[in-house]
Each structure stands twice: as C-alpha cells, then as structure tokens.
Amino acid sequence: MGRLKQCWSSLLVLAVVVIGAGAVPITYLQSAVAKGAVCLDGSAPAYHFDKGFGSGVNNWIVHMEGGGWCTDVASCIERKGTMKGSSKFMNKDFGFSGILGGKQSTNPDFYNWNRIKVRYCDGSSFTGNVAAVNPANKLFFRGARVWRAVVDDLMAKGMKNAQNAILSGCSAGALAAILHCDTFRAILPRTARVKCVSDAGYFIHGKDISGGSYIQSYYSKVVALHGSAKSLPISCTSKMKPELCFFPQYVVPFMRTPLFVINAAFDSWQIKNVLAPTAVDKSKEWKNCKLDLKKCSAAQLKTVQGFRDQMMRALSPVHSTPSRGLFLDSCHAHCQGGSAASWSGVKGPQVANTRIAKAVGNWFYGRSAFQKIDCPSPT
C-alpha cells in the first residue's frame, strides 16, 4: 500500500491550510445582498482576494470552495448554522496554498496571479435560484446569484482586463467550475486565454453496490430544492433531465472552453457516497472498507476496481478531446490541489512522472498537452 501512503502523506496538510502563513483576509460582498445574492441564511457572500503582482497583475484565478450539498429543508437549516451556509460563521482569514499558493517555488505558474477563493455557502454548487423565501424556514436558495455577483465584483476590480484566467474549484466547487465554465469564458475579454480546472469535481453517474444509482436521486433532490435547472448549461438541459446535468460526463461533451480534470480514480468521497452510500449499505458491510481500502475484502476490492472502470468510461469526453487535460491518479483521496505538498511537493502524487502543478501549468500555457492515467490498482 505504499502508493496510498504517499497519496495520503501529501494531503495531511489540507486540514491546516486555513491557519497557514500568509493568511488572506475575508471580503464580505455586502452590495450583493440587495440583489438577492446571499448565503442560505441571507447573509452576504464572501471571498478571499490576494492581489497579483509583477507579470501576473492581469492574470486571474477564481477558485470555488467545496463542501457538499443540502438536499432538503432539514439539511439546509442545519447547514445555515455553519460556515457552509452563512458568512457569519466563516473564518476571517484563509491561508492560500497549492493552486492558490503565493510562492514561486511551490506554484511557479500562478504564484503572482490575482488569486481568489470564493467561499461556499449555498449548498448547490452555486446553481440555486429560487426567488421566493418561505417565512417558515427563511432559507435562501441563491447560489447562482452569488456566483454572478462575485464575478461581477471581480470584473469591476480589474478582471475585465484579464489576459489569462482560470475558473477552478475543489469538490462541489470543482463541479461549479465545470457548470459555469463557458459562462465565465463569455464574460471575460475575447482576447484573454481562459480555461477551467476541476479538482475532484468529476462526480460520475455511477452504479452503487445495489445496482441502482443513489447519486442520481440525490442530485435530483438538490436540483429540485434549489431551482437549479435554469442555471445549468442549456446545452445539456435541452437534451436530458436537469438532474443529469449535475454529472460532468453529460456536460463536458458540449463545453467550448478548455477544461483540465484532476481526479483520483478511487476518489474517497465517491467510494463512500456514489459506490457504497450508507442508504443502500443496509448491512453496513462496507462501513470499514469505504473508509480504508486496506480493510476491504477481495470481493469488495473487485467492486472498487469496477468503480474505477465506471470512472474511466465517464471520463471519455475528457480524454477524447485534445484541448482538455486529465490527471487521473490511483490515490484514495479527494481534492489534491489545495496544498503545496500535493500540488507540487516531492512526495505528492505523480502520473507519468509528472506532478499536478507541472501538468496543469504546461497545459494552461500550451507548453505541452497532458492526458495521463495512473496504474489501475490502488495498491
């Protein structure tokens, strides 16, 4: 299991980057409240902004925070009492690292760009847009408005002059980067080089251990509750049910903007929630396995390997198009671009002897294409 140890060692620092050196202060976008662009509890959206300098002064990376979704009133009410549903509970400073890092030694291609982390407080991957607010629960489903308000504010602060720009994110934020990618491209100057990066956001329309697709019903609830249908790419929703357009495999074929996908073939969130969700694991046979692959039986490992096969098929729209990039490692991990250790560190994940930072940088600037897949086993 040496490979897994290497993957995990590079991710341990993710838990502490919030309080790392060079913390970037929070910006509350109070002007968005009047537009109805608010968090679940009605508070102002927020972001952290580290200004670019030198050759990066007109380059921008807008990175969207992740943190799952809420699927019903009860889970959204619970969420609005946390930083995932209210800016009132967000930490005032955030240490930038990995793809947002400000050190040339660990982030050579993007260290001096304007780097923004958009906080996630809507529970819909920035897609919600319900005008009415039920006075009984006082929940605001306005994720799409939040996204647009933040982008408009950044445009006014100089992004309208962007020469290079990236829309990126982690997990639910990475899914948002995919869903909003073409809109982001359309807003920015035609002369700018604009691309998108998804880190652990390629959630697949996969079969679970019961043979069904629990994740489809889960996403269906998100889309219905948040009124997401009208915010999803029409290139997809015009062809299939809106909840299917929460799955990147159905959105990416119609995307016009170049996309780079960073993902683990044995994505730890997806193993737990797509392959073996608690709702279908009635006997709890997967309770230990899905948290630690070393605790899986031979039969379970075969099923996990089958999940990788599903992932590979779902990624076909990515590796079938030359302008897209792919870094698919065999780690049991989720979000790998958020720390210097996993982004570019010597013990971080590698595919084809290349670390994530180099693969993404080379792809963005057109120095070399990168579509590489790690060995098929997590061991």
C-alpha positions as a Markdown table, in Angstrom:
| # | Residue | x | y | z |
|---|---|---|---|---|
| 1 | Met | 0.0 | 0.0 | 0.0 |
| 2 | Gly | 3.0 | 2.3 | -0.5 |
| 3 | Arg | 1.2 | 4.3 | -3.1 |
| 4 | Leu | -1.7 | 5.1 | -0.8 |
| 5 | Lys | 0.7 | 6.2 | 1.9 |
| 6 | Gln | 2.4 | 8.6 | -0.5 |
| 7 | Cys | -1.0 | 10.0 | -1.6 |
| 8 | Trp | -2.2 | 10.5 | 2.0 |
| 9 | Ser | 1.0 | 12.0 | 3.3 |
| 10 | Ser | 0.7 | 14.7 | 0.7 |
| 11 | Leu | -2.8 | 15.5 | 1.8 |
| 12 | Leu | -2.4 | 15.8 | 5.6 |
| 13 | Val | -1.7 | 19.5 | 5.5 |
| 14 | Leu | -5.1 | 20.2 | 3.9 |
| 15 | Ala | -6.6 | 20.3 | 7.4 |
| 16 | Val | -4.4 | 23.1 | 8.5 |
| 17 | Val | -4.0 | 25.4 | 5.4 |
| 18 | Val | -6.7 | 27.6 | 6.8 |
| 19 | Ile | -4.4 | 28.8 | 9.6 |
| 20 | Gly | -1.2 | 28.7 | 7.5 |
| 21 | Ala | 1.2 | 31.5 | 7.0 |
| 22 | Gly | 0.3 | 34.4 | 4.7 |
| 23 | Ala | -3.4 | 34.3 | 5.6 |
| 24 | Val | -5.6 | 36.2 | 3.2 |
| 25 | Pro | -8.4 | 38.3 | 4.9 |
| 26 | Ile | -12.1 | 37.8 | 4.0 |
| 27 | Thr | -14.1 | 40.2 | 1.9 |
| 28 | Tyr | -17.8 | 40.4 | 2.5 |
| 29 | Leu | -19.8 | 41.4 | -0.6 |
| 30 | Gln | -22.4 | 43.5 | 1.1 |
| 31 | Ser | -23.5 | 45.0 | -2.2 |
| 32 | Ala | -24.8 | 41.6 | -3.3 |
| 33 | Val | -27.5 | 41.4 | -0.6 |
| 34 | Ala | -29.7 | 44.0 | -2.4 |
| 35 | Lys | -29.5 | 41.8 | -5.5 |
| 36 | Gly | -30.7 | 38.8 | -3.5 |
| 37 | Ala | -27.3 | 37.1 | -3.9 |
| 38 | Val | -27.0 | 35.7 | -0.5 |
| 39 | Cys | -26.0 | 32.6 | 1.5 |
| 40 | Leu | -28.6 | 30.1 | 2.8 |
| 41 | Asp | -29.3 | 32.3 | 5.8 |
| 42 | Gly | -29.5 | 35.5 | 3.9 |
| 43 | Ser | -26.0 | 36.8 | 4.9 |
| 44 | Ala | -23.6 | 38.4 | 2.4 |
| 45 | Pro | -21.4 | 36.1 | 0.2 |
| 46 | Ala | -17.7 | 36.3 | 0.8 |
| 47 | Tyr | -14.3 | 35.7 | -0.8 |
| 48 | His | -10.6 | 36.0 | -0.1 |
| 49 | Phe | -8.5 | 38.0 | -2.6 |
| 50 | Asp | -4.8 | 38.1 | -2.8 |
| 51 | Lys | -3.8 | 40.6 | -5.5 |
| 52 | Gly | -1.5 | 39.8 | -8.3 |
| 53 | Phe | 1.9 | 41.4 | -8.9 |
| 54 | Gly | 4.6 | 41.7 | -11.5 |
| 55 | Ser | 3.9 | 39.7 | -14.6 |
| 56 | Gly | 0.8 | 38.3 | -13.0 |
| 57 | Val | -1.1 | 41.6 | -12.5 |
| 58 | Asn | -3.6 | 40.9 | -15.3 |
| 59 | Asn | -3.9 | 37.2 | -14.6 |
| 60 | Trp | -6.8 | 35.8 | -12.5 |
| 61 | Ile | -7.6 | 32.5 | -10.9 |
| 62 | Val | -11.1 | 32.3 | -9.3 |
| 63 | His | -11.2 | 29.2 | -7.1 |
| 64 | Met | -14.5 | 28.0 | -5.7 |
| 65 | Glu | -14.7 | 26.3 | -2.3 |
| 66 | Gly | -16.3 | 22.9 | -1.9 |
| 67 | Gly | -18.4 | 21.3 | 0.8 |
| 68 | Gly | -21.1 | 19.0 | -0.4 |
| 69 | Trp | -24.8 | 19.9 | -0.9 |
| 70 | Cys | -28.0 | 20.1 | 1.0 |
| 71 | Thr | -31.0 | 18.2 | -0.4 |
| 72 | Asp | -33.9 | 19.1 | 1.8 |
| 73 | Val | -35.1 | 21.8 | 4.2 |
| 74 | Ala | -33.8 | 20.0 | 7.2 |
| 75 | Ser | -30.3 | 19.6 | 5.9 |
| 76 | Cys | -30.2 | 23.2 | 4.6 |
| 77 | Ile | -31.4 | 24.5 | 8.0 |
| 78 | Glu | -28.6 | 22.6 | 9.7 |
| 79 | Arg | -26.1 | 23.9 | 7.2 |
| 80 | Lys | -27.1 | 27.5 | 7.6 |
| 81 | Gly | -25.8 | 27.4 | 11.1 |
| 82 | Thr | -22.3 | 26.7 | 9.8 |
| 83 | Met | -19.8 | 28.4 | 7.5 |
| 84 | Lys | -21.2 | 26.3 | 4.7 |
| 85 | Gly | -24.5 | 28.2 | 4.9 |
| 86 | Ser | -23.6 | 31.5 | 6.4 |
| 87 | Ser | -20.8 | 34.0 | 6.1 |
| 88 | Lys | -21.4 | 34.8 | 9.8 |
| 89 | Phe | -19.5 | 31.7 | 10.7 |
| 90 | Met | -16.7 | 31.8 | 8.2 |
| 91 | Asn | -13.1 | 32.2 | 9.4 |
| 92 | Lys | -11.8 | 35.7 | 8.8 |
| 93 | Asp | -8.5 | 34.7 | 7.2 |
| 94 | Phe | -7.6 | 31.8 | 4.9 |
| 95 | Gly | -4.1 | 30.6 | 4.2 |
| 96 | Phe | -3.6 | 30.2 | 0.4 |
| 97 | Ser | -1.6 | 27.1 | -0.7 |
| 98 | Gly | -1.4 | 24.7 | -3.7 |
| 99 | Ile | -3.0 | 26.1 | -6.8 |
| 100 | Leu | -3.6 | 29.4 | -4.9 |
| 101 | Gly | -0.2 | 29.5 | -3.3 |
| 102 | Gly | 1.8 | 32.7 | -3.4 |
| 103 | Lys | 5.3 | 31.2 | -3.5 |
| 104 | Gln | 7.1 | 30.7 | -6.8 |
| 105 | Ser | 8.9 | 27.6 | -5.5 |
| 106 | Thr | 5.7 | 25.7 | -5.0 |
| 107 | Asn | 3.3 | 27.3 | -7.5 |
| 108 | Pro | 5.6 | 28.5 | -10.3 |
| 109 | Asp | 3.0 | 29.3 | -13.0 |
| 110 | Phe | 0.3 | 31.0 | -10.9 |
| 111 | Tyr | 2.0 | 32.4 | -7.8 |
| 112 | Asn | 1.8 | 36.1 | -8.8 |
| 113 | Trp | -1.7 | 36.0 | -10.3 |
| 114 | Asn | -4.7 | 37.6 | -8.7 |
| 115 | Arg | -5.9 | 34.6 | -6.6 |
| 116 | Ile | -9.4 | 34.4 | -5.2 |
| 117 | Lys | -11.1 | 31.8 | -3.1 |
| 118 | Val | -14.9 | 32.1 | -3.3 |
| 119 | Arg | -16.5 | 30.8 | -0.1 |
| 120 | Tyr | -19.3 | 28.2 | -0.5 |
| 121 | Cys | -22.4 | 29.0 | 1.5 |
| 122 | Asp | -25.4 | 28.0 | -0.8 |
| 123 | Gly | -25.3 | 24.1 | -0.8 |
| 124 | Ser | -26.0 | 23.9 | -4.6 |
| 125 | Ser | -22.6 | 24.2 | -6.3 |
| 126 | Phe | -23.5 | 27.8 | -7.0 |
| 127 | Thr | -26.6 | 26.9 | -9.1 |
| 128 | Gly | -29.6 | 27.8 | -6.9 |
| 129 | Asn | -32.0 | 30.5 | -8.0 |
| 130 | Val | -35.4 | 30.5 | -6.2 |
| 131 | Ala | -36.9 | 33.9 | -5.8 |
| 132 | Ala | -39.4 | 33.1 | -3.1 |
| 133 | Val | -38.3 | 32.7 | 0.6 |
| 134 | Asn | -40.5 | 30.5 | 2.8 |
| 135 | Pro | -41.1 | 32.5 | 6.0 |
| 136 | Ala | -41.3 | 29.2 | 7.9 |
| 137 | Asn | -37.7 | 28.3 | 7.3 |
| 138 | Lys | -36.2 | 31.5 | 6.0 |
| 139 | Leu | -33.9 | 29.7 | 3.6 |
| 140 | Phe | -32.4 | 31.5 | 0.6 |
| 141 | Phe | -31.6 | 29.3 | -2.5 |
| 142 | Arg | -29.5 | 31.8 | -4.4 |
| 143 | Gly | -26.2 | 30.1 | -5.3 |
| 144 | Ala | -26.3 | 31.1 | -9.0 |
| 145 | Arg | -26.8 | 34.7 | -8.0 |
| 146 | Val | -23.9 | 34.5 | -5.5 |
| 147 | Trp | -21.6 | 33.2 | -8.3 |
| 148 | Arg | -22.5 | 36.0 | -10.7 |
| 149 | Ala | -22.3 | 38.7 | -8.0 |
| 150 | Val | -18.8 | 37.7 | -7.1 |
| 151 | Val | -17.7 | 37.5 | -10.7 |
| 152 | Asp | -19.2 | 40.9 | -11.4 |
| 153 | Asp | -17.4 | 42.4 | -8.4 |
| 154 | Leu | -14.1 | 40.9 | -9.6 |
| 155 | Met | -14.7 | 42.3 | -13.1 |
| 156 | Ala | -15.0 | 45.8 | -11.5 |
| 157 | Lys | -11.8 | 45.2 | -9.5 |
| 158 | Gly | -9.8 | 44.6 | -12.7 |
| 159 | Met | -10.7 | 41.2 | -14.0 |
| 160 | Lys | -12.3 | 43.0 | -17.0 |
| 161 | Asn | -8.7 | 43.5 | -18.2 |
| 162 | Ala | -7.7 | 39.8 | -17.7 |
| 163 | Gln | -5.1 | 38.4 | -20.1 |
| 164 | Asn | -5.1 | 35.0 | -18.6 |
| 165 | Ala | -7.8 | 33.5 | -16.3 |
| 166 | Ile | -8.8 | 30.2 | -14.7 |
| 167 | Leu | -12.0 | 29.2 | -13.1 |
| 168 | Ser | -11.3 | 26.3 | -10.7 |
| 169 | Gly | -12.6 | 24.6 | -7.6 |
| 170 | Cys | -12.5 | 21.7 | -5.2 |
| 171 | Ser | -15.2 | 19.1 | -4.9 |
| 172 | Ala | -18.6 | 20.8 | -5.1 |
| 173 | Gly | -16.7 | 23.9 | -6.1 |
| 174 | Ala | -15.0 | 22.0 | -8.9 |
| 175 | Leu | -18.4 | 20.8 | -10.1 |
| 176 | Ala | -19.3 | 24.5 | -10.2 |
| 177 | Ala | -16.2 | 25.3 | -12.2 |
| 178 | Ile | -17.4 | 22.9 | -14.8 |
| 179 | Leu | -21.0 | 24.1 | -14.8 |
| 180 | His | -20.1 | 27.8 | -15.0 |
| 181 | Cys | -17.0 | 27.4 | -17.2 |
| 182 | Asp | -18.5 | 28.6 | -20.6 |
| 183 | Thr | -20.3 | 31.5 | -18.9 |
| 184 | Phe | -17.0 | 32.5 | -17.3 |
| 185 | Arg | -15.3 | 32.4 | -20.7 |
| 186 | Ala | -18.2 | 34.5 | -22.2 |
| 187 | Ile | -17.9 | 37.2 | -19.5 |
| 188 | Leu | -14.2 | 37.8 | -19.9 |
| 189 | Pro | -12.4 | 39.6 | -22.7 |
| 190 | Arg | -12.3 | 37.7 | -26.1 |
| 191 | Thr | -8.6 | 38.3 | -26.3 |
| 192 | Ala | -7.9 | 36.5 | -22.9 |
| 193 | Arg | -6.7 | 33.0 | -22.5 |
| 194 | Val | -9.4 | 31.4 | -20.4 |
| 195 | Lys | -9.5 | 27.8 | -19.1 |
| 196 | Cys | -11.1 | 25.8 | -16.3 |
| 197 | Val | -9.7 | 23.4 | -13.8 |
| 198 | Ser | -11.8 | 20.8 | -11.8 |
| 199 | Asp | -10.1 | 19.2 | -8.7 |
| 200 | Ala | -12.2 | 16.2 | -7.5 |
| 201 | Gly | -15.3 | 17.6 | -9.1 |
| 202 | Tyr | -15.9 | 14.9 | -11.7 |
| 203 | Phe | -18.7 | 13.1 | -9.9 |
| 204 | Ile | -19.9 | 10.2 | -12.1 |
| 205 | His | -23.4 | 8.9 | -12.8 |
| 206 | Gly | -22.3 | 5.6 | -11.3 |
| 207 | Lys | -24.0 | 2.4 | -10.2 |
| 208 | Asp | -23.9 | 1.7 | -6.5 |
| 209 | Ile | -23.5 | -1.6 | -4.7 |
| 210 | Ser | -27.2 | -2.3 | -5.0 |
| 211 | Gly | -27.1 | -1.9 | -8.8 |
| 212 | Gly | -29.0 | 1.3 | -8.7 |
| 213 | Ser | -27.9 | 4.9 | -8.8 |
| 214 | Tyr | -28.4 | 6.6 | -5.4 |
| 215 | Ile | -26.3 | 9.6 | -6.5 |
| 216 | Gln | -28.9 | 10.4 | -9.3 |
| 217 | Ser | -31.7 | 10.5 | -6.8 |
| 218 | Tyr | -29.5 | 12.6 | -4.5 |
| 219 | Tyr | -28.7 | 15.2 | -7.2 |
| 220 | Ser | -32.4 | 15.2 | -8.3 |
| 221 | Lys | -33.3 | 16.5 | -4.8 |
| 222 | Val | -30.6 | 19.2 | -5.0 |
| 223 | Val | -31.7 | 20.4 | -8.4 |
| 224 | Ala | -35.4 | 20.5 | -7.3 |
| 225 | Leu | -34.9 | 22.2 | -4.0 |
| 226 | His | -32.6 | 24.9 | -5.2 |
| 227 | Gly | -34.3 | 25.5 | -8.5 |
| 228 | Ser | -31.0 | 24.7 | -10.3 |
| 229 | Ala | -32.4 | 23.7 | -13.6 |
| 230 | Lys | -32.4 | 27.2 | -15.1 |
| 231 | Ser | -28.8 | 27.8 | -14.0 |
| 232 | Leu | -27.4 | 24.6 | -15.5 |
| 233 | Pro | -25.8 | 24.6 | -19.1 |
| 234 | Ile | -28.7 | 24.8 | -21.6 |
| 235 | Ser | -26.5 | 22.7 | -24.0 |
| 236 | Cys | -27.2 | 19.8 | -21.6 |
| 237 | Thr | -30.6 | 20.6 | -20.2 |
| 238 | Ser | -32.0 | 20.9 | -23.7 |
| 239 | Lys | -31.2 | 17.2 | -24.2 |
| 240 | Met | -31.8 | 15.5 | -20.9 |
| 241 | Lys | -33.3 | 15.8 | -17.4 |
| 242 | Pro | -31.8 | 18.6 | -15.4 |
| 243 | Glu | -30.5 | 16.4 | -12.6 |
| 244 | Leu | -28.4 | 14.5 | -15.1 |
| 245 | Cys | -26.7 | 17.8 | -16.0 |
| 246 | Phe | -25.2 | 17.8 | -12.5 |
| 247 | Phe | -23.0 | 15.0 | -13.8 |
| 248 | Pro | -19.9 | 16.3 | -15.7 |
| 249 | Gln | -19.9 | 13.4 | -18.1 |
| 250 | Tyr | -23.1 | 14.8 | -19.7 |
| 251 | Val | -22.0 | 18.5 | -19.6 |
| 252 | Val | -18.4 | 18.2 | -20.8 |
| 253 | Pro | -19.2 | 17.0 | -24.3 |
| 254 | Phe | -20.9 | 20.3 | -25.1 |
| 255 | Met | -18.3 | 22.6 | -23.4 |
| 256 | Arg | -16.4 | 25.0 | -25.6 |
| 257 | Thr | -13.9 | 26.2 | -23.0 |
| 258 | Pro | -10.8 | 24.0 | -22.4 |
| 259 | Leu | -11.0 | 22.0 | -19.2 |
| 260 | Phe | -8.4 | 20.2 | -17.0 |
| 261 | Val | -9.7 | 17.4 | -14.8 |
| 262 | Ile | -7.7 | 16.4 | -11.7 |
| 263 | Asn | -9.2 | 13.4 | -10.0 |
| 264 | Ala | -8.5 | 10.2 | -8.1 |
| 265 | Ala | -9.7 | 7.1 | -9.8 |
| 266 | Phe | -10.6 | 5.8 | -6.3 |
| 267 | Asp | -12.0 | 9.1 | -5.2 |
| 268 | Ser | -12.7 | 8.7 | -1.4 |
| 269 | Trp | -15.9 | 10.8 | -1.4 |
| 270 | Gln | -17.3 | 8.9 | -4.4 |
| 271 | Ile | -16.4 | 5.5 | -3.0 |
| 272 | Lys | -18.3 | 6.5 | 0.1 |
| 273 | Asn | -21.3 | 8.2 | -1.5 |
| 274 | Val | -21.6 | 7.0 | -5.1 |
| 275 | Leu | -20.4 | 3.4 | -4.8 |
| 276 | Ala | -21.4 | 2.5 | -1.3 |
| 277 | Pro | -23.7 | 5.1 | 0.2 |
| 278 | Thr | -25.0 | 4.4 | 3.7 |
| 279 | Ala | -28.6 | 4.5 | 2.4 |
| 280 | Val | -28.1 | 1.3 | 0.3 |
| 281 | Asp | -25.5 | -0.4 | 2.6 |
| 282 | Lys | -28.2 | -1.7 | 4.9 |
| 283 | Ser | -26.0 | -4.4 | 6.5 |
| 284 | Lys | -23.0 | -2.0 | 6.9 |
| 285 | Glu | -20.7 | -4.4 | 5.2 |
| 286 | Trp | -18.9 | -1.5 | 3.5 |
| 287 | Lys | -18.6 | 0.6 | 6.6 |
| 288 | Asn | -14.9 | 0.0 | 7.1 |
| 289 | Cys | -13.9 | -0.8 | 3.5 |
| 290 | Lys | -15.1 | 2.5 | 2.1 |
| 291 | Leu | -13.1 | 4.5 | 4.7 |
| 292 | Asp | -9.9 | 2.4 | 4.3 |
| 293 | Leu | -9.3 | 0.3 | 1.2 |
| 294 | Lys | -6.8 | -1.9 | 3.2 |
| 295 | Lys | -9.8 | -3.2 | 5.1 |
| 296 | Cys | -11.7 | -4.3 | 2.0 |
| 297 | Ser | -12.3 | -8.0 | 1.3 |
| 298 | Ala | -11.2 | -9.5 | -2.0 |
| 299 | Ala | -14.7 | -9.2 | -3.4 |
| 300 | Gln | -15.1 | -5.6 | -2.2 |
| 301 | Leu | -11.8 | -4.7 | -3.9 |
| 302 | Lys | -13.1 | -6.2 | -7.1 |
| 303 | Thr | -16.1 | -3.9 | -6.8 |
| 304 | Val | -13.9 | -0.9 | -6.1 |
| 305 | Gln | -11.9 | -1.8 | -9.2 |
| 306 | Gly | -15.2 | -1.9 | -11.1 |
| 307 | Phe | -15.9 | 1.7 | -9.9 |
| 308 | Arg | -12.6 | 2.8 | -11.4 |
| 309 | Asp | -13.8 | 1.2 | -14.7 |
| 310 | Gln | -17.0 | 3.3 | -14.4 |
| 311 | Met | -14.9 | 6.4 | -13.8 |
| 312 | Met | -12.8 | 5.6 | -16.9 |
| 313 | Arg | -15.9 | 5.4 | -19.1 |
| 314 | Ala | -17.4 | 8.6 | -17.6 |
| 315 | Leu | -14.1 | 10.4 | -18.4 |
| 316 | Ser | -14.3 | 9.6 | -22.2 |
| 317 | Pro | -15.5 | 13.1 | -23.1 |
| 318 | Val | -12.3 | 14.4 | -21.5 |
| 319 | His | -9.6 | 12.2 | -23.0 |
| 320 | Ser | -11.3 | 12.2 | -26.4 |
| 321 | Thr | -10.7 | 15.9 | -26.9 |
| 322 | Pro | -7.1 | 17.2 | -27.3 |
| 323 | Ser | -7.7 | 20.6 | -25.8 |
| 324 | Arg | -8.7 | 19.0 | -22.5 |
| 325 | Gly | -6.4 | 17.9 | -19.8 |
| 326 | Leu | -6.5 | 14.9 | -17.4 |
| 327 | Phe | -4.5 | 13.9 | -14.3 |
| 328 | Leu | -6.1 | 10.7 | -13.0 |
| 329 | Asp | -4.1 | 9.1 | -10.2 |
| 330 | Ser | -4.8 | 6.0 | -8.3 |
| 331 | Cys | -5.0 | 7.6 | -4.8 |
| 332 | His | -7.8 | 7.0 | -2.4 |
| 333 | Ala | -8.2 | 10.8 | -1.9 |
| 334 | His | -10.4 | 13.8 | -2.6 |
| 335 | Cys | -9.2 | 17.2 | -3.6 |
| 336 | Gln | -5.4 | 17.2 | -4.3 |
| 337 | Gly | -4.6 | 20.7 | -5.5 |
| 338 | Gly | -5.2 | 22.6 | -2.2 |
| 339 | Ser | -1.9 | 22.1 | -0.5 |
| 340 | Ala | 1.7 | 22.7 | -1.7 |
| 341 | Ala | 2.6 | 19.1 | -0.7 |
| 342 | Ser | 0.1 | 17.5 | -3.0 |
| 343 | Trp | 0.1 | 20.2 | -5.7 |
| 344 | Ser | 3.9 | 20.2 | -6.3 |
| 345 | Gly | 5.7 | 18.6 | -3.3 |
| 346 | Val | 8.3 | 15.8 | -3.8 |
| 347 | Lys | 6.0 | 13.3 | -2.0 |
| 348 | Gly | 2.9 | 14.4 | -3.9 |
| 349 | Pro | 1.0 | 12.3 | -6.4 |
| 350 | Gln | 2.6 | 11.7 | -9.8 |
| 351 | Val | 1.3 | 10.4 | -13.1 |
| 352 | Ala | 3.7 | 9.7 | -15.9 |
| 353 | Asn | 6.5 | 11.1 | -13.6 |
| 354 | Thr | 4.7 | 14.4 | -13.5 |
| 355 | Arg | 3.3 | 16.3 | -10.6 |
| 356 | Ile | -0.1 | 18.1 | -10.7 |
| 357 | Ala | 1.3 | 21.6 | -10.8 |
| 358 | Lys | 3.6 | 20.9 | -13.8 |
| 359 | Ala | 0.8 | 19.1 | -15.7 |
| 360 | Val | -1.7 | 21.9 | -15.2 |
| 361 | Gly | 0.8 | 24.7 | -15.9 |
| 362 | Asn | 2.1 | 23.1 | -19.1 |
| 363 | Trp | -1.4 | 22.5 | -20.3 |
| 364 | Phe | -2.6 | 26.0 | -19.5 |
| 365 | Tyr | 0.2 | 27.8 | -21.3 |
| 366 | Gly | 0.2 | 25.3 | -24.2 |
| 367 | Arg | 3.7 | 24.1 | -23.5 |
| 368 | Ser | 2.6 | 20.5 | -23.7 |
| 369 | Ala | -0.6 | 18.5 | -23.6 |
| 370 | Phe | -1.4 | 16.3 | -20.6 |
| 371 | Gln | -3.9 | 13.4 | -20.5 |
| 372 | Lys | -2.4 | 10.7 | -18.3 |
| 373 | Ile | -3.9 | 7.9 | -16.3 |
| 374 | Asp | -2.2 | 6.1 | -13.4 |
| 375 | Cys | -1.8 | 2.4 | -12.9 |
| 376 | Pro | -5.2 | 0.5 | -12.4 |
| 377 | Ser | -4.5 | -0.6 | -8.9 |
| 378 | Pro | -4.7 | 1.5 | -5.6 |
| 379 | Thr | -2.0 | -0.8 | -4.1 |
